[in-house]
Amino acid sequence: MPHRREYRRPATSSFTYVSSCVKYLIFVLNFIFWLFGGLLIGIGLYAFVDKWQLTGSVKLENVYDVILNVSLIMVLMGGVVFIVSFAGCVGALRENTCLLKFYSLCLLIFFLLEMGIAIMAFIFPHTMQSVLEENFTDKIIHTYRDDPDLQNLIDFAQQEFRCCGLSSEGYLDWSKNEYFNCTSPSVERCGVPFSCCVNATDISSGLVNIMCGYGVQTSSVAEASKKVWTSGCIEIVRSWAERNLYTIAGIALGIALSQLFVIYLAKTLEGQIDLQKSRFATMTYSRVATNDYHDYYNY
């Protein structure tokens, strides 16, 4: 009776090329940003609906209306963050290379856009200032009273940076607003918003004097400077950025390196998944070949 060899099925190895550390680090980071994106969408939608109910309509006739609509910008930014981070979460957790490629490509596009804007602002600061003044001053000043969110943002910026208006004309920019124009029948004619005032809050009562900027447009710069800030906000912000250049550059560098690190992690995980798939394919082929050989030998 011929001796028959005993066939032993090769043991399945538990080895994997996919690093659990890289996989779950990407998942946790993107899960945090996914929650942040959802929060932005929620806050933006609430503000958008609240403004709709307050004003009765939301004007979206051109690209400037979209850019200057704070609540809508929050929804759009939140949506982008939500979608990209969701792709990173699911791609890492399910080891899906298509989602990981989409995720790393989006991060690369964001990185290039940020670097492009930063380089332009660093090399051509005065040109950037001129572009912003020419394209946004009139639109922002005109819609000050029409959009509560934009109004709050402008008031906050003017108080924090101690400026008034946007362009190099400073406080005189407010003559372009229908309420503050000197030809207006409004009590605010020839005035500026209270956020332009040097001392808007009454010390004794602690209340904000909303009439503190009334009539200053008829005054000279020297006279007006006693009551309100006279320089435009874009120029003030540019000067502030130049004074804090190293701090801003350090923060920008930190953000850029963080983005590059996450892109590296995503591409690393992507490569590990491809290696693991190749290994599975090789193991499957080897097992099929061994079974065929065994069947032939037994036959």
Protein Blocks (a to p, Z undefined) as FASTA:
>chain_A
ZZddddddddddfbdfbdfklmmmmmmmmmmmmmmmmmmmmmmmmmmmmmmmmnopacdf
bfklmmmmmklmmmmmmmmmmmmmmmmmmmmmnopaklmmmmmmmmmmmmmmmmmmmmmm
mmmmmlmmmmmmmmmmmmmmmmmmmmmklmmmmmmmmmmnopgdjblnlmmlmmmpmklp
mkbcbfkgoiacfklpmblbcfklopacfklmgoklmpcfklmmmmmcfbdfklmmmmmm
mmmmmmmmmmmmmmmmmmmmmmmmmmmmmmmmmmmmmmmmmmmmmmmmmmmmmmmmmZZ
